[in-house]
Amino acid sequence: MRHLIWILCLIAGPAFADWTYVPTWTDPFDGYDTRAATTSNADGYQLHLYRNPVGRVYVLISLPEGAPDLVTTGAIATLTPEGADPKLIEARDERGRVVEYALSNGRQMRDRLWHGEGQAPAFGTFHDILEAPTLSVTLTQADDTRITTSWAMAGAEQAVAQALGISMNGTPAGAEWEDAASQALLAAMTACQFPKLDVECVQKVSACSAKISETRDIEGFESCVTQDP
C-alpha cells in the first residue's frame, strides 16, 4: 500500500518544480538503486540527496554537458550552506578505513553527509543544508581552476521527506507518517466501493489526495473527502 502514496504523489506533481522526488535512482559509483531528492540549477549542475542501502545520507553533484572535468583526488569541493560554516571535501580513489572520503569520476562527485540514524541531524553540514535558503559549492576542475554554483533549497521539503524519510521545515516524514497516510487513502477508497463502486467518489478521493501528496496534510485530506459537493 505504501507504493500507492508514491504513485499519487507523482500524479499530483511536486509543489515546487525545481525539486523532484525520484522513486528509483541509481548511485553511479556503487550501482545500487535508491530514492533521491534532485534538483538542477540554471547552470545545469544537478544536486542529488539520497540514502545508501544501510541508511547513510549522501550528496552527489553532476556536471552539465560541456563543463570541464573535476579533479579525481584531493580537495575537490567546498560546500557552503548559506549562513553556515563551509565544509571542505577531499576525494580519494581508495576508501578510508575510518574516514569515508569523497569519490569523483571527473563528471560526478559524491560525499557522505550524515550517518543517517534518527529522524534528522541536530547539527553538522547536512543539518545546515536543510536549514539554509541556498547551498553553494566551489568545485575544483582538472586544470586546477575553480567554479562556484548554487541551488535554492526552497521547495525541497517534500522531495527530501519522500526520498530520505526525514522531516524538513516541519514537513512530516517517516514510516509512521506513511502508514497513517496509507490507512487514510485505503479507508477512503474502500468507502467508494460499498454498497457498489461509486465513480464520483473515486474521482473525489483522487482529487483530494493532493492534500497528502502536495502538503502532507492527512486531516485536510479526510476533511476534503467528507465535504459535500
C-alpha positions as a LaTeX table, in Angstrom:
\begin{tabular}{lrrr}
\hline
Residue & $x$ (\AA) & $y$ (\AA) & $z$ (\AA) \\
\hline
Met1 & 0.00 & 0.00 & 0.00 \\
Arg2 & 2.93 & 2.30 & 0.59 \\
His3 & 3.52 & 2.34 & $-3.16$ \\
Leu4 & 0.09 & 3.95 & $-3.61$ \\
Ile5 & 1.32 & 7.06 & $-1.85$ \\
Trp6 & 4.27 & 7.43 & $-4.20$ \\
Ile7 & 2.01 & 6.92 & $-7.23$ \\
Leu8 & $-0.42$ & 9.56 & $-6.01$ \\
Cys9 & 2.46 & 11.91 & $-5.28$ \\
Leu10 & 3.75 & 11.53 & $-8.81$ \\
Ile11 & 0.29 & 12.02 & $-10.31$ \\
Ala12 & $-0.29$ & 15.20 & $-8.33$ \\
Gly13 & 3.17 & 16.52 & $-9.21$ \\
Pro14 & 5.61 & 18.34 & $-6.97$ \\
Ala15 & 4.57 & 21.60 & $-5.35$ \\
Phe16 & 7.87 & 23.12 & $-6.49$ \\
Ala17 & 9.14 & 22.17 & $-9.96$ \\
Asp18 & 12.78 & 22.86 & $-9.05$ \\
Trp19 & 12.92 & 19.89 & $-6.65$ \\
Thr20 & 11.81 & 16.40 & $-7.66$ \\
Tyr21 & 11.35 & 13.13 & $-5.84$ \\
Val22 & 12.74 & 10.21 & $-7.85$ \\
Pro23 & 11.45 & 6.82 & $-6.59$ \\
Thr24 & 14.19 & 4.82 & $-8.34$ \\
Trp25 & 17.60 & 6.41 & $-8.83$ \\
Thr26 & 20.93 & 4.62 & $-9.33$ \\
Asp27 & 24.08 & 5.59 & $-7.48$ \\
Pro28 & 26.73 & 5.93 & $-10.24$ \\
Phe29 & 29.63 & 4.80 & $-8.02$ \\
Asp30 & 28.25 & 1.68 & $-6.33$ \\
Gly31 & 25.34 & 0.84 & $-8.64$ \\
Tyr32 & 22.58 & 0.40 & $-6.05$ \\
Asp33 & 19.04 & 1.71 & $-6.60$ \\
Thr34 & 17.61 & 4.13 & $-4.08$ \\
Arg35 & 15.19 & 7.03 & $-3.71$ \\
Ala36 & 16.52 & 10.53 & $-4.30$ \\
Ala37 & 15.63 & 14.19 & $-3.99$ \\
Thr38 & 17.06 & 16.01 & $-7.01$ \\
Thr39 & 17.27 & 19.49 & $-8.45$ \\
Ser40 & 19.09 & 21.32 & $-11.27$ \\
Asn41 & 20.13 & 24.96 & $-11.28$ \\
Ala42 & 20.25 & 27.46 & $-14.12$ \\
Asp43 & 23.85 & 26.46 & $-14.90$ \\
Gly44 & 22.82 & 22.83 & $-15.44$ \\
Tyr45 & 24.50 & 21.43 & $-12.34$ \\
Gln46 & 22.46 & 18.67 & $-10.71$ \\
Leu47 & 22.23 & 18.04 & $-6.97$ \\
His48 & 21.09 & 14.70 & $-5.54$ \\
Leu49 & 20.37 & 13.80 & $-1.91$ \\
Tyr50 & 19.82 & 10.12 & $-1.09$ \\
Arg51 & 20.50 & 7.19 & 1.23 \\
Asn52 & 22.65 & 4.14 & 0.58 \\
Pro53 & 21.35 & 0.62 & 1.40 \\
Val54 & 22.41 & 0.91 & 5.06 \\
Gly55 & 20.82 & 4.34 & 5.51 \\
Arg56 & 23.72 & 6.77 & 5.23 \\
Val57 & 22.91 & 10.07 & 3.52 \\
Tyr58 & 24.95 & 11.31 & 0.57 \\
Val59 & 25.16 & 14.34 & $-1.66$ \\
Leu60 & 26.08 & 13.82 & $-5.31$ \\
Ile61 & 26.77 & 16.60 & $-7.79$ \\
Ser62 & 26.64 & 16.01 & $-11.55$ \\
Leu63 & 28.23 & 18.38 & $-14.06$ \\
Pro64 & 26.39 & 19.70 & $-17.11$ \\
Glu65 & 27.47 & 18.65 & $-20.57$ \\
Gly66 & 30.40 & 20.74 & $-21.77$ \\
Ala67 & 31.66 & 21.66 & $-18.31$ \\
Pro68 & 35.35 & 20.85 & $-17.65$ \\
Asp69 & 36.07 & 17.67 & $-15.73$ \\
Leu70 & 36.66 & 17.72 & $-12.00$ \\
Val71 & 39.81 & 16.55 & $-10.27$ \\
Thr72 & 39.53 & 12.96 & $-9.12$ \\
Thr73 & 41.68 & 13.24 & $-6.00$ \\
Gly74 & 42.50 & 15.95 & $-3.48$ \\
Ala75 & 40.46 & 18.96 & $-2.35$ \\
Ile76 & 37.64 & 18.62 & $-4.83$ \\
Ala77 & 34.95 & 20.91 & $-3.43$ \\
Thr78 & 33.77 & 23.23 & $-0.68$ \\
Leu79 & 30.11 & 23.02 & 0.35 \\
Thr80 & 28.68 & 26.19 & 1.88 \\
Pro81 & 25.11 & 26.26 & 3.20 \\
Glu82 & 24.08 & 29.92 & 3.34 \\
Gly83 & 24.72 & 31.32 & 6.81 \\
Ala84 & 26.79 & 28.34 & 7.97 \\
Asp85 & 30.41 & 27.25 & 8.01 \\
Pro86 & 31.83 & 25.76 & 4.78 \\
Lys87 & 32.81 & 22.10 & 4.53 \\
Leu88 & 35.97 & 21.18 & 2.62 \\
Ile89 & 35.55 & 17.92 & 0.71 \\
Glu90 & 38.53 & 15.72 & $-0.11$ \\
Ala91 & 38.32 & 12.98 & $-2.74$ \\
Arg92 & 40.45 & 9.85 & $-2.83$ \\
Asp93 & 40.50 & 6.89 & $-5.17$ \\
Glu94 & 40.72 & 4.45 & $-2.26$ \\
Arg95 & 38.24 & 4.05 & 0.61 \\
Gly96 & 39.48 & 5.14 & 4.03 \\
Arg97 & 39.41 & 2.64 & 6.89 \\
Val98 & 37.80 & 5.10 & 9.31 \\
Val99 & 37.03 & 8.29 & 7.40 \\
Glu100 & 34.84 & 7.95 & 4.31 \\
Tyr101 & 36.36 & 10.24 & 1.70 \\
Ala102 & 34.52 & 11.67 & $-1.27$ \\
Leu103 & 34.62 & 9.98 & $-4.67$ \\
Ser104 & 34.98 & 11.60 & $-8.09$ \\
Asn105 & 34.86 & 10.19 & $-11.61$ \\
Gly106 & 35.50 & 13.56 & $-13.24$ \\
Arg107 & 31.85 & 14.18 & $-14.15$ \\
Gln108 & 30.30 & 13.48 & $-10.77$ \\
Met109 & 31.36 & 13.74 & $-7.15$ \\
Arg110 & 29.84 & 12.10 & $-4.09$ \\
Asp111 & 30.32 & 12.77 & $-0.40$ \\
Arg112 & 28.70 & 11.39 & 2.75 \\
Leu113 & 26.79 & 13.99 & 4.72 \\
Trp114 & 25.23 & 12.11 & 7.65 \\
His115 & 25.29 & 8.68 & 9.28 \\
Gly116 & 21.52 & 8.54 & 8.80 \\
Glu117 & 20.41 & 7.43 & 12.24 \\
Gly118 & 17.36 & 9.06 & 13.82 \\
Gln119 & 14.74 & 11.43 & 12.47 \\
Ala120 & 17.05 & 14.25 & 11.40 \\
Pro121 & 20.53 & 15.60 & 12.21 \\
Ala122 & 20.71 & 18.08 & 15.08 \\
Phe123 & 23.92 & 19.69 & 13.87 \\
Gly124 & 26.57 & 19.41 & 11.16 \\
Thr125 & 26.74 & 20.16 & 7.45 \\
Phe126 & 23.61 & 18.21 & 6.50 \\
His127 & 21.62 & 19.97 & 9.22 \\
Asp128 & 22.89 & 23.29 & 7.89 \\
Ile129 & 21.91 & 22.34 & 4.33 \\
Leu130 & 18.35 & 21.52 & 5.41 \\
Glu131 & 18.10 & 24.87 & 7.23 \\
Ala132 & 19.77 & 27.05 & 4.58 \\
Pro133 & 17.94 & 29.06 & 1.89 \\
Thr134 & 20.67 & 28.20 & $-0.62$ \\
Leu135 & 23.53 & 25.73 & $-0.95$ \\
Ser136 & 26.69 & 26.81 & $-2.76$ \\
Val137 & 29.59 & 24.64 & $-3.89$ \\
Thr138 & 33.00 & 25.59 & $-5.21$ \\
Leu139 & 34.35 & 22.80 & $-7.42$ \\
Thr140 & 37.97 & 22.20 & $-8.39$ \\
Gln141 & 38.36 & 21.40 & $-12.07$ \\
Ala142 & 41.03 & 19.20 & $-13.61$ \\
Asp143 & 43.05 & 22.24 & $-14.76$ \\
Asp144 & 43.06 & 23.44 & $-11.11$ \\
Thr145 & 40.64 & 26.30 & $-11.78$ \\
Arg146 & 37.56 & 26.67 & $-9.58$ \\
Ile147 & 33.93 & 27.34 & $-10.33$ \\
Thr148 & 31.13 & 28.18 & $-7.89$ \\
Thr149 & 27.49 & 27.27 & $-8.40$ \\
Ser150 & 24.46 & 27.14 & $-6.11$ \\
Trp151 & 20.97 & 25.72 & $-5.65$ \\
Ala152 & 17.89 & 27.11 & $-3.89$ \\
Met153 & 16.69 & 24.88 & $-1.05$ \\
Ala154 & 13.20 & 26.38 & $-1.08$ \\
Gly155 & 10.69 & 23.71 & $-2.06$ \\
Ala156 & 12.96 & 20.80 & $-1.16$ \\
Glu157 & 10.84 & 19.74 & 1.83 \\
Gln158 & 8.52 & 17.28 & 0.13 \\
Ala159 & 11.18 & 15.66 & $-2.05$ \\
Val160 & 13.54 & 15.30 & 0.94 \\
Ala161 & 10.76 & 13.87 & 3.12 \\
Gln162 & 9.87 & 11.28 & 0.49 \\
Ala163 & 13.41 & 10.35 & $-0.51$ \\
Leu164 & 15.10 & 10.34 & 2.90 \\
Gly165 & 12.19 & 9.81 & 5.28 \\
Ile166 & 13.11 & 12.79 & 7.46 \\
Ser167 & 11.33 & 16.00 & 8.35 \\
Met168 & 12.47 & 19.30 & 6.86 \\
Asn169 & 10.99 & 22.64 & 7.95 \\
Gly170 & 8.05 & 20.87 & 9.57 \\
Thr171 & 7.14 & 18.66 & 6.60 \\
Pro172 & 6.23 & 15.24 & 8.09 \\
Ala173 & 8.06 & 12.09 & 7.03 \\
Gly174 & 9.00 & 8.61 & 8.09 \\
Ala175 & 7.36 & 5.19 & 8.21 \\
Glu176 & 4.80 & 6.23 & 10.84 \\
Trp177 & 3.51 & 9.05 & 8.64 \\
Glu178 & 3.50 & 6.79 & 5.55 \\
Asp179 & 1.42 & 4.18 & 7.38 \\
Ala180 & $-1.09$ & 6.80 & 8.56 \\
Ala181 & $-1.40$ & 8.22 & 5.04 \\
Ser182 & $-1.79$ & 4.72 & 3.59 \\
Gln183 & $-4.59$ & 3.93 & 6.02 \\
Ala184 & $-6.39$ & 7.21 & 5.24 \\
Leu185 & $-6.20$ & 6.58 & 1.48 \\
Leu186 & $-7.24$ & 2.94 & 1.83 \\
Ala187 & $-10.23$ & 3.82 & 4.04 \\
Ala188 & $-11.40$ & 6.49 & 1.60 \\
Met189 & $-11.05$ & 4.22 & $-1.44$ \\
Thr190 & $-12.76$ & 1.33 & 0.35 \\
Ala191 & $-15.73$ & 3.55 & 1.21 \\
Cys192 & $-16.16$ & 4.28 & $-2.51$ \\
Gln193 & $-16.74$ & 0.58 & $-3.26$ \\
Phe194 & $-19.70$ & $-0.13$ & $-0.97$ \\
Pro195 & $-22.50$ & $-0.92$ & $-1.44$ \\
Lys196 & $-21.27$ & $-0.60$ & $-5.07$ \\
Leu197 & $-18.49$ & 1.19 & $-6.88$ \\
Asp198 & $-19.08$ & 4.96 & $-6.87$ \\
Val199 & $-17.05$ & 6.52 & $-9.69$ \\
Glu200 & $-17.68$ & 10.07 & $-8.49$ \\
Cys201 & $-16.41$ & 9.09 & $-5.03$ \\
Val202 & $-13.22$ & 7.66 & $-6.52$ \\
Gln203 & $-12.70$ & 10.85 & $-8.52$ \\
Lys204 & $-13.19$ & 12.94 & $-5.38$ \\
Val205 & $-10.69$ & 10.85 & $-3.40$ \\
Ser206 & $-8.17$ & 11.20 & $-6.24$ \\
Ala207 & $-8.65$ & 14.97 & $-6.30$ \\
Cys208 & $-8.40$ & 15.25 & $-2.51$ \\
Ser209 & $-5.24$ & 13.13 & $-2.47$ \\
Ala210 & $-3.34$ & 16.29 & $-3.43$ \\
Lys211 & $-3.70$ & 17.23 & 0.24 \\
Ile212 & $-1.37$ & 14.33 & 1.01 \\
Ser213 & 0.92 & 14.48 & $-1.99$ \\
Glu214 & 1.45 & 18.26 & $-2.01$ \\
Thr215 & 1.09 & 19.37 & 1.62 \\
Arg216 & 1.22 & 16.03 & 3.53 \\
Asp217 & $-1.97$ & 17.04 & 5.33 \\
Ile218 & $-3.84$ & 13.86 & 6.33 \\
Glu219 & $-6.52$ & 15.73 & 8.30 \\
Gly220 & $-7.08$ & 18.06 & 5.34 \\
Phe221 & $-7.46$ & 15.03 & 3.05 \\
Glu222 & $-10.03$ & 13.40 & 5.32 \\
Ser223 & $-11.95$ & 16.68 & 5.59 \\
Cys224 & $-11.87$ & 17.14 & 1.82 \\
Val225 & $-13.24$ & 13.65 & 1.23 \\
Thr226 & $-16.15$ & 14.09 & 3.64 \\
Gln227 & $-17.19$ & 17.56 & 2.43 \\
Asp228 & $-20.40$ & 17.79 & 0.43 \\
Pro229 & $-20.01$ & 18.76 & $-3.23$ \\
\hline
\end{tabular}
